[in-house]
Amino acid sequence: MDTKKIVDLFQGRKSKALSEKKFYAVLVPIIEVNSEPHLLFQVRSQTLNRQPGEISFPGGKIESGENPLQAALRETQEEMGIQKENIQIIGALDCLLNISNDLIYPFLGLLHKVQYENIRYSIDEVSEIFTVPIDFFIQNKPEVYDMSYKVDVDGAFPFHKIKNGETYQNRTMTEPVYFYEYDNYIIWGLTAKITRNFIKELIKKRGI
């Protein structure tokens, strides 16, 4: 192997995520209710294997040949029955990792010519839908709690090969978990984290 060969192989290479297992995309839908902007949420069906009964935005796994935006639009159509021509993509929100090392790409979208009461969601994937005024999130900060994870490896892991290995062996990772409570709904976890990030950006850009 020579230097020129390495340069040829990596010339112009684009960065991609390292070590992520799966990739997902979600749409954060804005819908007007009585001329007021709301966020549209869904409650996942109790029959689903993944996160049954939890509150989420429409979205799912990015399939082969898709980019994140295409996946978000496809999943929104499949789950919520909302066609992509009725969705104005405003922009991308910050992507994030979950505890399973999956990468999630959120997109902010405005729904056009979509009436809340006329949405025909898939009952196989969604048990119900609801909206929350964006002003609610501006005026109400989420509750936040720390969740900690401790190192858990098998006994063969070579901590003795690591400088100060005992420190790594006893390391604890902590991350904040957010909760919004609206009427009888609890919005938490990644959905709350994505919501909080959007609201923080909105407040920052408005100078509130």
N, C-alpha and C positions, 0 to 999 in steps of 0.2 A: 504494500500500500504506500503510495507516495502522496505528497502534499497536493499536487494538482488534481489527483483523483478525488480527494476529499472535497476540494473546492468545487469541482464539477458536480459532485453528488449533492452538495448542500447549497449551491448557488441559488439565491432567491427563494429558499424554502420558507413557507409560511408557518407560523406558530400554531400549535394545536394543544388541546388539553392533555395533560400527562396523567396517567394512572386512573382516569375515570372509567367506571365500568359500563355505565349506560348514560344515554343522553335523552333529555326530555325537553318539551317546549310547552308553554302555557300562554293563554291569552288573558289579559286583565281587561275585561270589557267595561266600557263606560256606556251607560244607557240613560237617556233622559226620562225622568218620571215627573210628571206635572211641571215640566220645563226646568227641572233641577237635575244636575248630574249625579248619578248613583253608580256604584260598582255593582256588577252582577255576579252573584255567587251561585254555586250549585252544591247540593248535598248528595254525596255519592251513594249509589244503591247499596243496600245491605247485602246483596248477593255477590258483590265483587270480592275477589280474593285480596286485592290490594286496598287498604284503608277504607273498608266499608263503613258507610254512615258518616264519614268525615266531610267537612266543608272544604271546598277547593275551587279553583278556577278551572275552566275547561282546558284540557290539555292531555298530553300523554307522550309515549315514547316516540322518538324520531326514527322513522323507518329508513331502510336502505334506499339511497337515491334522493332523499329529502334533505332540505336544509331546515334549520329550526323554525323559520317563519312558516314555511309550507306545512310543517307538522302541526303548528299551533292552529292554523286555519282549518286544516283537515279535521283535527280533533274537535274543534269548536262546531263544525258542521255535523259531525257524527254524534256528538253528545248533546248539543243544544238545538240542532236543526237550523242553525243560522248560516246562511250562505256567505261565501267570502266576498261577494259583490256588495253585501250589506255591512261590511267591516272596513272602516278606514284605519289603517295602521298608522298610528301617530309616531311611534318610535319604539326602540328597544329599551327595556329596563335592565338593571344590572343582573347578570347571571349569578347563580349561587350553587353551592354544593350541599347535599344532604349528608347525613351521617353514614350512608352507605356508599359514599364517594360517587354518587350520581350527579351529573351536571344538568342544571335546569336553566333554560333560556326563557325569560318572560318578555312578552310584548304588550304594549299598551294600545288598545284599539277602541275606536268610537263606533257604536252601532248606529246605522242609518236605516230609516224606514222599518224599524223593529219595535213593535209594541210589546211591552212586558207580558200582557195578558194573552198575547197570540203566540208566544214562544212554545213550540212543540218539541220538548226535549225527549231524549231516548229513555224510556222507563227501564231499559235493561242496564243503563249506566248511571242514571240520575233518579233520585227519589223525589226531589223537589228543588225549586230555585227560589231565590229571594234577592232583594237589593238593599243596599245601605247607602244613604246619602254621603257623598264625599265630605261634606261639611262635618258629619259626625266624626270622621277620622281626624279632621283638622282640629276639632275642638276637644277630642278625647284621646289622650295618649294611651298606648296599650299597657297592660300590666306586664311586668317582666320578671322572670325567674331564671336562675342559673341551673343548668343541668350539667352534671359532671360525668366524665367517662374515665375509667382507670385502665392502665395498660394491662392487657390480658393475653399473654403468649404462652406457648408450651414450655416445659422445663428445659428443652434443648436450646432455647434461644441464647446465643453467645454474648450475654451481657459483659462477660469478662474481656471481650475483644474491644469494647467501647471504653474510651476514656471517661471516667466517672460513670460507669455503667449502672451503678446502683441508683443514681439520680434518675436515669431514664426508666429503670425498673419500677420506681415508685411515682412516676409522673402521672398527673391527673389533668385531663383536658376539660375545660369548662366553656360552655357557650350559652348565650342568653336565649330564652324561649319566650315568645311574645303571645299575649292573649288579648283579644278584643271581645267584649260582650255586648251584643246588640239584640234587644228584645230577648227571645229565648235561644238565640244562636251564639255559640262559642266559636270564634274564628281564631285559630291558633297555629303553631308550627310554621311550616314553610309558607302557607297561604298568608298568615299574619306577617311574616317576615317580608314577603314580597309587597304586601299592602303598605307596611310601615315604610319601606324603602321608597315607594312611589310617593307617599304623603310627604316624607322628608324632602324629597326633590321638589315637589310641588311648592311646599312652603318656602324653600330656599329660593326658588326661581321667582316667586311672587314677592319675596322680601317681607313675609309676614313675621 
